[in-house]
Every structure is written in structure tokens, then in C-alpha cells.
Amino acid sequence: QVQLVESGGGLVQAGGSLRLSCAASGRIFSINEMGWYRRAPGKQRELVAAITNGGRTNYADFANGRFSISRDNAKNTVYLQMNNLKPEDTAVYYCKFTNHGPLSYDYWGQGTQVTVSS
């Protein structure tokens, strides 16, 4: 099992910035991936950004140029720096951790609310 603790959500005005953090603990494989997804009201959950323990990143188109994902492998912590936030970024943001092995296992955080006011 892997436990995830998220922090950093909140209310911000359009154009502002927020930094989300997610710390993983438990049974962590040597090959893994951490990422952020979001679910806006009335919409499906979607990828925001992801990063492997080797540092390879993947961004959604809307996140390119505004959001930056990074991680501290020693702390098993992933960060999402969100700049120039827009009202359409309002959503619950979820941390996802994937252990990669003969079988892959996904773990999800409880979610943190991000609200961007216009």
C-alpha cells in the first residue's frame, strides 16, 4: 500500500499562482510515477501533469507553459507549480502514484480544491 498526503490548494485570483505538494509513503517500487489529475464540476477527471522517478514529464496541453511538475525522490514528494491561473483551472486536484512492476498499481490522494476567481 502507498499513502498520499496532498497540500497546497486554496482560493486565488486569476493570474495568481499556487503550489501543490503530494508526499508518498509506504511500499514504493524503484520504478514509479507521480502525477496530478483534476476534475472540474460536471467534467471527467483529466491528466494535468506526470513525472517518473527518472524525471520524464508529461503535460496536458492546457498546462504547457503555465504549470511545472517536479519531484524530490529522496522525499517521494511531487510538486505542481501553477502560474497564471485561470477560472477554468478551478477543480479538485488529485495526486496519483503508480508503482510499476510486473503489475502496475495506482494510488490516489483525497484531492485538494483549487478555486480561481475572476
Secondary structure, DSSP 8 states (H G I E B T S, - for coil): -EEEEEE--EEEETT--EEEEEEEEES--SSEEEEEEEE-TTS--EEEEEEETT--EEE-GGGTTTEEEEEETTTTEEEEEE-S--GGG-EEEEEEEEE-SSS-EEEE---EEEEEE-
